Amino acid sequence: MKDLNASSSTWADTLPSQWGPELAETQSEVEVPLNRLQQSPAPQPPDPVAAVGAAAERLTLWGWMREGLRAGLFLPPRTAAAAPTPWQLLVLSLVSAGLLVAVSRLDVVGPAQFNLRGWLAPMWSGLVLLWLAWCAMAPAQRAAASPSALASAGVPAPTGGLAAWYVLTAWAPLAPLLALYVLMATAVHRPGLWDGTVAAIVFWVAYGVLTLWMLATLVVVSARFIQSRWRTAAFSVAMAAVIGVGMWQFQDQPWEPDVQALADASAETAAAADEAQAPEPVPLALTQAMFEEQQTLWQQQVDALAPERPGVVDVYGLVFAPYADENVFRRESTMVSSLLEERFDAQGRVLHLLNHAETADTHAWATPENLQRAIAALAARMDREHDLLVVYLTSHGARDHALAASHWPLQVAPATPEMLRAALDAAGIRNRVIAVSACYSGGWIEPLATDSTLIMTAADATHTSYGCGRLSELTFFGRAVFHEQLRQTHSFTEAFAKAVPLIQQREVEAGKADGFSNPQIRVGKQITPVLQALEQRLQTATVEPEASGSHVASGPAARAQ
């Protein structure tokens, strides 16, 4: 039992006998450290890596933006071991993406709407790059605590992990990307600014420098996290491949022309035309005599086709204008027919199919059936392996890429690219130059493209072209490419290249509100030498009408106005 009178000291109940007999006699010499205090370790000098990391861990939103932009100038980011918080990561990502989306709006002239699919589609590449970056930087990040992580300039290498890398690579290339978007916007809004050889060189040099700057910032920032030359090189190659595939396969943009605005603009244009009281074509009066005359006329024009000349690459032409309600298509198809005869030695080798009430006794109707028959008739006259067939189609175009037809009260079905391709393949005509002047005509390229075909269109597959209407003399495409440029050169590719900036400038001046038409061209590998040989022959031909055949055909088919 405990002695209640004993001292309350910690060792009060411990008797001398408990230490053993040998110690009992010397208990006075035993000292128990009753007030022993735990000794603290000696203070160590502060770790510079830990100090910088601790400061970096307190980075604000502005701090991350500042370090990201600083990295864009190839300066080491002063983030050390800092990593953005989840809400910082979200805000920084949205702000950088928002700036790019806002500036990319400049690429569309007139009303535009946000294309969510076009914005999200390329983001798969970001997920792939995240995985590649994680694999490349993992060894260095695991060894981040080593003193060797200090940079030579005294600034620690960033070790904040994948989140820090993502934020820095989102902000480092921001300056060159924004400048690149502005540069491309100037080509849309002020195409004349880059006209001329010197201006074009300046444009492409600036484009190349900004692109290289953007890619270099991504490589340099990633290298600071990876800390290995070999892994950085492998990551850079993989990154370039991913970005290249994304630009190739996902060309959609976050902004596209406003379809409703396009419809409103079309309605306003139609209303303006009505107010101007432009003359309308006289409706067709169908009679039995007219049907019989059409059959006779067709046979006469087919029989009049000139045969091919052995050893000469002859040009045959098929001009198709199926829309009778607007005179612009009559004028344009007549112009192209005359041009082929005058400039391409094709007199007597052009069939002009036209829907118009005033030309029913001079031109075969432009119907799908006559289109197929005309191709077969031309194939029977020409050397299908060596001669060249030029097909020109002009009308209104639809979003499903059908070519509008109208010849009331005659019912005419629209022509389609698949229909034309089937007729050309069935006829066995190898060398083809096809031009389509219509809205959304870019949709004709894929169905018609072959190695021995050159095809050019007045617009891409998602935009309207310009210049059709009751008040128009010619479409912008037909005027620039055929009426102007092909009167100065025999090269279809050169004429197209020179016509595109003219078309763009005229569309801007005319106030086209639904975006640039963006004419397209595709040249097959096997058609190029054929066109070059034809160009050389036409350029060196004698100027005498009898030898060159450059006189204008005097028949009614060439004089239709």
TIKOL-348144 format. One record per residue: x, y, z of N, C-alpha, C in turn; residue in three letters. Coordinates in steps of 0.05 Angstrom, whole numbers, plus 5000, padded with zeros to 4 digits. Layout:
XYZXYZXYZAla/...
//
This chain:
501749765000500050005000501850255000Met/500950434986502450684984502350835010Lys/504750945018504951115042503751385037Asp/501551445050500251705045501851935056Leu/503751875075505352095085507852145069Asn/508351975050510752015034510552255016Ala/512852325008512952564990511552494964Ser/510552694952509152664926511052664903Ser/513652644909515552634887515152384870Ser/516152394846515852174827517151924838Thr/519351964851520951734860520551684890Trp/518451774903518051754932517551464941Ala/516351304924515851024932518050834925Asp/520250934916522550774909524550754932Thr/524850524944526650484967529450414958Leu/531450474975534150414967534550124962Pro/533049944976533549654972532849564943Ser/531249724931530449654903532749684884Gln/534849814891537049844873539049624877Trp/538649454896540549234901542349304925Gly/543449094939545049144963547649304957Pro/548649264932551149404927550749694922Glu/548249764915547750054910546450184934Leu/545450014952544150134975545950304991Ala/548550214993550450355009551350614996Glu/550950624971551950864956549751024944Thr/547451004957545151134945545451434944Gln/547151524962547451814961549051904936Ser/550451704925552051774901550451744875Glu/548051634876546351604852544751854848Val/544951974825543452214819541452154796Glu/539052214802536952174781536252434769Val/536452474742535952734729532952784728Pro/531852884751528952934752527953144733Leu/529553334726528653554708530053544681Asn/530653294672532053274646530153364623Arg/531153534607529553644585530653524559Leu/528753474540529553364514531053584498Gln/533353504489535053684474533953724446Gln/533853964435532954024407535354014389Ser/534953904365537153894346538154174338Pro/540554184331541754444323540354544298Ala/539854804296538454914272540254874248Pro/538954804225540354764200539955004181Gln/541755054164541455274145539055214126Pro/537555424118535255374101536055264074Pro/534355074064534754944038533755134017Asp/535555223998534555413978532455293960Pro/532455033955530354913938527754933953Val/527754853979525254863994524255143997Ala/526155334001525255614004523855713979Ala/525155663956523955763931521255613926Val/521255343932518855193927516555293945Gly/517255363971515155453989513955713979Ala/515855893968514756143958513156103933Ala/514055903916512555853891509855733896Ala/509655573918507055453924504855653930Glu/505655893934503656103939503056273915Arg/503556163891503056313866500156373863Leu/499556623856496856703851496156653821Thr/493756713814492956683786494756853768Leu/495157103776496857283761499657173760Trp/500557053782503256943782503556723761Gly/501656543759501756343738501756453710Trp/499956653706499956783680502656913673Met/503757053693506357183689508556993682Arg/508656773697510756573692510356433665Glu/507856393657507256263631508156453609Gly/507456703610508256893589511256933589Leu/512456923613515356943615516656703601Arg/515456473604516556233591516356253561Ala/514356413551514156463523516456613511Gly/517956753528520356893520522856723525Leu/522456463530524656273534526156323560Phe/524856453580526056493606525056263624Leu/526756173643525855953661523556043679Pro/521455883680519255953698520055923727Pro/519356113744520056113772517855983788Arg/517155743782515055603796516055383815Thr/518455293811519655083828517754853832Ala/517054783857515354553863512354633863Ala/511754873855508954973857507254813837Ala/504754773845502754653827500154813830Ala/498754863808496255013811494154863825Pro/492455003840490254873852488154803831Thr/486254623837484254553817482754793805Pro/481954983822480455203811482355393795Trp/484855413803486755573787487155433760Gln/487355173759487755033734485355083715Leu/482955073727480555113711480455403700Leu/480955603717480755873708482955943687Val/485355853692487555913674487055783646Leu/485955533646485455403621483255543606Ser/481055623620478855763606479656033596Leu/481256183611482056443602483756433577Val/485756253576487456233552485856133528Ser/484055933532482455833510480456053501Ala/479356213520477556423513478856633496Gly/481356703502482756903486483156813457Leu/483856553454484256443427481656433412Leu/479456353425476856343411475956613403Val/476356813421475557083414477057193390Ala/479657143389481157253366480557103340Val/479956843343479356683319476756773306Ser/475156923320472657033308473257213284Arg/475657323284476457503262476657363235Leu/476857093236477156943211474656923194Asp/472357003206469856993191468857273187Val/468357343162467357603155464357603157Val/463257803170460357823173459357663197Gly/456757623199455557473222456657193224Pro/457157113249458356843253456956723278Ala/457056453279455956313302458156123312Gln/458056073339460055903351459555613344Phe/461655473335461455193327462755023349Asn/461054913367462054763389463654523380Leu/462654383360464054143350466854223339Arg/466954443324469554533313471454613335Gly/470454693358472254773380473154523396Trp/471354323399472054093415473553883400Leu/473153863374474253643358477353623361Ala/478853853359481753823360482853763389Pro/481053763409482053743436483053463443Met/482553263425483652993430486653013431Trp/487853193415490753213414491853303441Ser/490353473455491253563482491353333501Gly/489453153500489552913518491952733512Leu/492552703486494852543478497352673488Val/497652933485500053073494500353063524Leu/498053073539498253043568499552773575Leu/498652563562499752293568502652283560Trp/503352383537506152383529507952543548Leu/506952773557508552933575508852793602Ala/506752663612506952523637509152303635Trp/509052153613511051943610513952053608Cys/514252273594516952383590518052513615Ala/516352643631517452783654517452613680Met/516352383680516052223704518752173718Ala/520852083704523352033718524452283732Pro/524352513718525452763730523752853753Ala/521152813751519452903773519852733798Gln/520552473794521052303818523652383831Arg/525552483816528152573827528252863833Ala/525852993836525753283839527053383865Ala/527253213885528353303911531453313910Ala/532653203890535553203888536653483884Ser/539053553896540153813892540853863863Pro/541153663847541753703819539453833804Ser/537153843817534853973804535154273801Ala/537054383816537554673813538554743786Leu/537454953774538455043748541055183751Ala/542555203729545155323730545055623738Ser/542855753732542556033739541556073767Ala/541155863782540255883810537255863812Gly/535755843790532855813791532255513790Val/530855403809530255113809528655043784Pro/529154793774527554693752524654653762Ala/522654703745519854663755519354373760Pro/518154313783517554043791514654013800Thr/512954183790510154193799508453973786Gly/509653803769508153593758506553663733Gly/504753493726503253523701501453773701Leu/500353843723498554073724500154333719Ala/502554353730504254583725505054593696Ala/505854363685506654363657504354443639Trp/501954353645499554423629499054723629Tyr/499154843652498655133654500755293639Val/503355223643505455373629505455333599Leu/504755093589504655053560502155163548Thr/500155233565497755373555498255673551Ala/500055783568500556073567503056143553Trp/505055973552507556043539507256103509Ala/505755943493505456003465503156193458Pro/501956323479499656483474500256733457Leu/502456863462503157103446503557043417Ala/505156843409505356783380502756683368Pro/501156533383498656443373496756673367Leu/496556853385494757083380495757253357Leu/498357283355499457433332498857283306Ala/499057023307498556863283495556883274Leu/493756883293490956923286490357193274Tyr/491657393285491257663274492457683246Val/494757553241495857553214494057423194Leu/492857203202491057063183488457223179Met/487657363200485257533197485657753177Ala/488057863176488558083156488257973128Thr/488957723123488557603097485657573089Ala/483857553110481057533104479757803101Val/480457993118479158253117480458453098His/483058423094484458603076486258443057Arg/485058293038486658123021488658273004Pro/487958522996489758682980492258752993Gly/492358733020494758803035497058623028Leu/496458373020498658183015498958122985Trp/497758292968498158262940501058322932Asp/501958202912504758252903506658052914Gly/508958022900510957822908512157882935Thr/512958132939514258212964512358172988Val/509858272984507958253006507357953013Ala/507157782993506657502997509057373012Ala/511457453005513857343020513857433049Ile/513157683053512957793081510957633097Val/508657583084506457433098507457153106Phe/508657003088509356733094511756713113Trp/513556913111515756923130514656973158Val/512857163161511657213187510156973197Ala/508756843179507256603187509156383197Tyr/511356343183513256143191514656203217Gly/515456463221516756543246514956503270Val/512456583267510556553290510056263296Leu/509856103275509355813279511755683293Thr/514155743285516555633297516755733326Leu/516155983331516256093358514255943376Trp/511955893366509955743382510955463389Met/511955323369512855053374515355043392Leu/517055243389519555253405518855303435Ala/516855463440516055513468515155253481Thr/513555093466512654843477514954653483Leu/516854643465519154463469520854553492Val/521454813494523154913515521954873543Val/519354943545517954913571517954613579Val/517354443560517254153566520054053574Ser/522154153561524854063567525554123596Ala/524554353607525154423635523954223654Arg/521654103647520453903664521753633660Phe/522353563635523353303628526253263637Ile/527953463634530753463643532353233631Gln/531753173606533252963592533253023562Ser/535553033550535653103522534252903505Arg/534752643510533552433494530552423497Trp/529652433522526752433526525452683515Arg/526752913516525653153505525453133474Thr/527553023462527552993433525252803425Ala/524952583439522752393432520052523436Ala/519752673458517252813463516653013441Phe/518653163433518353373412517353253386Ser/518553033378517752903353514852803355Val/514152683378511452583382509452813382Ala/510253033395508453273397507953383369Met/510153413353509753513326507953343309Ala/508153073313506452883298503552923306Ala/503052943332500352973342499053233332Val/500553453334499553703324499053693294Ile/500853573279500553553250498153403242Gly/497653173255495253013249492753163257Val/492853303279490453463286489853683266Gly/491853823256491354033236490453913209Met/491353663204490653533178487753423179Trp/487053283201484553143202482253303213Gln/482953503230480853653243481153953236Phe/480054023213480354293203478054473210Gln/476054373226473854533234474754763251Asp/473454993249474155223265471955283285Gln/472555423307470555483327468355673318Pro/468855813296466855993286466155923257Trp/463655953250462755913223460656123216Glu/460156173190458156373183455456303194Pro/454056503201451356473212449456403190Asp/448356163191446556073169444056243167Val/442956323190440556493190441156763177Gln/443556873183444357123171444557093141Ala/445656863132445856813104443056813091Leu/441156683103438456673092437256953091Ala/437657113112436657383113437957553091Asp/440657513087441957663066440957593038Ala/440457333034439357243009436657363004Ser/434957373025432357483022432457783016Ala/434357923029434658203023435658252995Glu/437458072985438358102958436158062938Thr/434457862943432157812925430258042925Ala/429758152950427958382951429058622936Ala/431758662939432958892924432758852894Ala/433058602885432858552857429958602847Ala/428058532863425258582856424658872855Asp/425759022874425259312874426559442850Glu/428859342842430259452819428759392793Ala/426759202794425259132771427059042748Gln/428858862755430558752734428958582715Ala/429658592689428058432670428358132675Pro/426157992674426157712678425957562651Glu/427157322649426957172624423957102618Pro/423357102593420657032585420256732589Val/418056652601417556362606417556202580Pro/418355962582418355782559415555702551Leu/414955702525412355612515412755342502Ala/411955132516412354862506410354792485Leu/411354692462409654602441410854342429Thr/409154192415410253952402412354022382Gln/411954242367413954322348416654372361Ala/416554492385419054552399420554292407Met/419054102417420253842424421553712399Phe/420253722377421353602353423853762343Glu/423654032345425954192337428454142355Glu/427854092381430154032399431553772391Gln/430053572382431353322373433053372348Gln/431953532330433353592305435853752312Thr/435553952329437854122337440053962350Leu/439253782367441253622381442853462361Trp/441553332342442953172323444853342306Gln/443953582298445553762282448053842297Gln/447853902322450153992337452153762342Gln/451153522346452853292350454353232324Val/452853242301454053182275456153392268Asp/455853632278457753852271460253842288Ala/460453672307462953652324465253572306Leu/467453732309469853672293471253432304Ala/472453262287473853022297476553102309Pro/477652912324480252962336482452952314Glu/484653082320486953092301489252922312Arg/490052732297492152552306494752702313Pro/495952642335498452772343498053042357Gly/495553132360494953392373493153342397Val/493853472419492153462443489853662438Val/487653572428485353742423483753792449Asp/482554032450480854102472477954092463Val/476353932477473453922473472154042498Tyr/469854172493468554312515465654232518Gly/464654232543461854182549461054392570Leu/459354582562458454802579455554752586Val/454854762612452254672622451154892639Phe/448855012631447555222646444555162649Ala/443755022670440954922672438955112685Pro/439755352694437955522709436955752691Tyr/434455732682433455912662432356182673Ala/431956192699430656432711432456672714Asp/435056642710436856872713438756882689Glu/438857122677440457152652443457132657Asn/444357152682447257142687448456872679Val/446956662682448056402674448156372643Phe/446256492630446356492600448856652591Arg/449256882602451557042594454156902601Arg/454356792624456856662633457456412616Glu/455556242611456056002595456756072567Ser/455556282556456356372529459156472528Thr/459956622549462656722551464656502552Met/464156292568466056072570466155912544Val/463955872531463955732505465655882485Ser/465356142483466956302465469956302472Ser/470456312498473256312507474656052499Leu/473355822503474555572495475255562466Leu/473455672449473955672420476155872413Glu/476156102426478156302418480856252429Glu/481056162455483656152468484755862469Arg/483055662466484055392470483655212445Phe/483455342422483455202396481254992396Asp/478855062407476754862409474354932391Ala/474755092369472555152352471454902339Gln/468754872340467454642329467554402348Gly/468654442372468854212391467554272418Arg/465654462418464354542443461354492441Val/460254352460457354332462456354502485Leu/454454682479453454872499450554802504His/450054692528447354622536446254852554Leu/443954952546443055202559439955192562Leu/439055262585436155302590435455592589Asn/433955672569433055952567430955962546His/428756112551426556122533427356232505Ala/429256412504429956542479431956382463Glu/432956172474434956012459434055722454Thr/431455682456430455412452430855312424Ala/431155502405431555422377434555422369Asp/436355492387439155492381440855322399Thr/439855252422441455102441439854862452His/441154642454439954402466439554462496Ala/437354352507436754402535438754282554Trp/439154422576441054322596439554152616Ala/439353892610437953702628440053482635Thr/439553332656441353122663441652912640Pro/439452862626439552672604441352772582Glu/441053032575442653142554445653162562Asn/446053202588448853212598450252952593Leu/448852732599450052462595450352412565Gln/448352482549448552442520450852612508Arg/451252852518453353022507456152912513Ala/456452802537459052682544459652442526Ile/457552282522457952052504458552132475Ala/457252352466457752442438460552562436Ala/461452702456464152812455466252592456Leu/465752392472467652162475467852022448Ala/465652012432465751872406467452022386Ala/467752292390469252452371472252482379Arg/472852482404475452552414477252312418Met/479752352421481652142430481452132460Asp/480051932470479351922499481751892517Arg/484051802506486451752522488252002523Glu/488152162502490052382499488852662498His/486452692486485252952485484253042512Asp/483453292514482553412540479653502537Leu/478053432557475253522559475053732581Leu/474053962574473554182593470554192598Val/469754152623466854162631466454402648Val/464554582641463954812657460954812664Tyr/460354812690457654812700457155072716Leu/454955202710454355452724451355462731Thr/450755502757447955512766448055582796Ser/445755582808445655592837446355322849His/447555312873448255072886446855042912Gly/446354792920444954742946446954622966Ala/446154612991447854503012448454203008Arg/446554072994447053782988448753752963Asp/449753982952451553982929450253912902His/447553922902446153892876446154152861Ala/446254142835446254382818443354442810Leu/442454682818439654752813439054772783Ala/436554682776435654692749432854812748Ala/432354982728429755112725429255172696Ser/426955082685426255152658423155132655His/421755262673418855232675417555312648Trp/415555152640414154932654415454662650Pro/417754652637419154392634420354312661Leu/419854062669420953962694423753852689Gln/425753972703428553902699429653822726Val/430753582728432053492753434753612757Ala/435653652781438353772786440553572779Pro/442753682772445153512766446753472792Ala/448153252794449753192818452553112810Thr/454453132827457253052820457452752815Pro/455852592829455952302824454952242796Glu/452852382787451852342760453952412739Met/455352642743457352722724459752522723Leu/460552432747462752242749462051982734Arg/459651882739458851632726458751662696Ala/457851892685457751922656460651942645Ala/462452082658465152102648466551832649Leu/466251682670467451422672466351232651Asp/463751242647462551062627463451132599Ala/463951392594464951472567467851412563Ala/469351362584472151292582473951532576Gly/473051772583474652012578476652042601Ile/479252052595481252042616481952322626Arg/482752502609483752772617481352962619Asn/481053072644478653242649479453492664Arg/478353722655478453972670475554042676Val/474854052701472054102709471954352726Ile/470254542719469854782735466854802742Ala/466354852768463554872778463255152791Val/461555312778461055582789458255572803Ser/458255522829455755502844456455522874Ala/454455582890454755572919455255292928Cys/456855262949457455002961458754802941Tyr/459854902920460854732899463354572907Ser/464654642929466854492939466154202944Gly/463554142948462653872952462853692927Gly/463553822904463853662879466653552877Trp/468553642893471353572888471853272894Ile/471053182917471552902924470352702905Glu/467752732898466552542879467852542852Pro/469052762843470052792816473052752814Leu/474452752836477452762836478552492826Ala/480452522807482052292797484852392792Thr/486652212787489452292781489652442755Asp/487652412737487752552711485652762709Ser/484952882732482853092732483753332747Thr/483253572735483553822749480753922754Leu/480053972779477454072785477654322802Ile/476254532795476254782810473354872814Met/472854982838470155062845470055352855Thr/467755472853467455752861467355792891Ala/466955572906466755592935467555332947Ala/467855322973468355072987465654932992Asp/465654713007463254563010461254683030Ala/462054893045460355003066459755303062Thr/460655423040460255703036458855763009His/457655993008456356072983458456222965Thr/457956212940459556382921458056642917Ser/458956812899457757072896457657152867Tyr/455657312860455457422833453157332817Gly/451557132828449157052813446957242821Cys/444957252805442757442810441957582784Gly/439557702784438557822760440058072751Arg/441458192770442958432764445858382757Leu/446758132759449558072755450158022726Ser/452458122717453358072690454657802688Glu/456457732707457757472709458057412738Leu/458457152745459057082772461957172778Thr/462557212803465257302810467357092802Phe/466656842804468556632797468956622766Phe/466756612751467056602722468356852711Gly/467857082722469057322713472057322718Arg/472857252742475757272749477457062736Ala/476456812736478156592726478056572696Val/475656572684475456532655475456792639Phe/473856982647473657222631476157402632His/477457392655479857572659482457412657Glu/482957222674485557102676486156912652Gln/484256752643484756572621484956712594Leu/484456972594485057122570487957222569Arg/489357182592492157262593494057022595Gln/492956792601494656552604493056312594Thr/494556092587493255842580493455642602His/494355722625494755552648492355582667Ser/490855362671488555372689489455412718Phe/491655292726492555332754493555612759Thr/494855732740495756012743493356202744Glu/491456152726489056322726487556312752Ala/487356072763485956032788487456182811Phe/490056142812491656262834491456572833Ala/491456682810491256982807488357082812Lys/486456912807483656992810482656992838Ala/483756812855482756792883482957052899Val/485257192899485257442914483357652902Pro/482957652876481157842864478257782873Leu/477557532873474857452882474457542911Ile/476457492928476157562956475857862960Gln/477458012946477258302948474558402939Gln/473558292917470958382907468658302926Arg/468958072939466857992958466858172982Glu/469158252991469258443013468058713005Val/468758802982467759062972464759052968Glu/463658822960460758792956459258752981Ala/460658713004459258683029458158403033Gly/459558203023458657923026458657863056Lys/456357793067456057773096456257493107Ala/456557293091456557023101459256883098Asp/461357033097464056923096465156893068Gly/467756893066469156873040468356603027Phe/467956613001467056362987469256152987Ser/471756222988473956032990474055842967Asn/474555932943474755752919476755532923Pro/476255302911477855062915478954962889Gln/481254822890482454702866483854442874Ile/483654242857485254002861486253902834Arg/488853852833490153782808491253502811Val/490353322793491453052793494253042782Gly/495752842791498552822783498852772753Lys/497052612742497352532714496252742694Gln/494652932704493653142686495653362682Ile/497553392701499453612699501053622674Thr/502353402666503953412641502153462616Pro/499653372616497853412594497353712591Val/496753842613496154132613498654292606Leu/500954212615503454352608504054332578Gln/503554102566504054072538502054232522Ala/499454242531497454402517498154702519Leu/498954792543499755072546502055152528Glu/504054972526506255032509505455042479Gln/503654862471502754862443501255122436Arg/499455202455497855432449499455692449Leu/501555702466503255942467504955972443Gln/505855742431507655762408506155742382Thr/503555712383501955692358502155952342Ala/501855922316501856162299499356332304Thr/499556592300497356772305495456782282Val/496056652260494256652238491756492244Glu/489356602240486956462247486756182235Pro/487656152209487455902196489155682210Glu/491455762220493255572232492555522262Ala/491955742276491455712305488555652311Ser/486755702292483955652298482955832320Gly/484056072322483256252344480856432337Ser/479756392313477456562306475056482321His/473156662324470756612340468756472322Val/467556252332465556112316463256292311Ala/462256292286460156482278457456362279Ser/457156112288454655982289452956092311Gly/450356032311448556132332449256052360Pro/450455812362451155722389453255902402Ala/454956032387456956202398456156492401Ala/453856562389452956832389450756882409Arg/449856682424447656722443448356932463Ala/446657112468447057332487444857332508Gln/
//
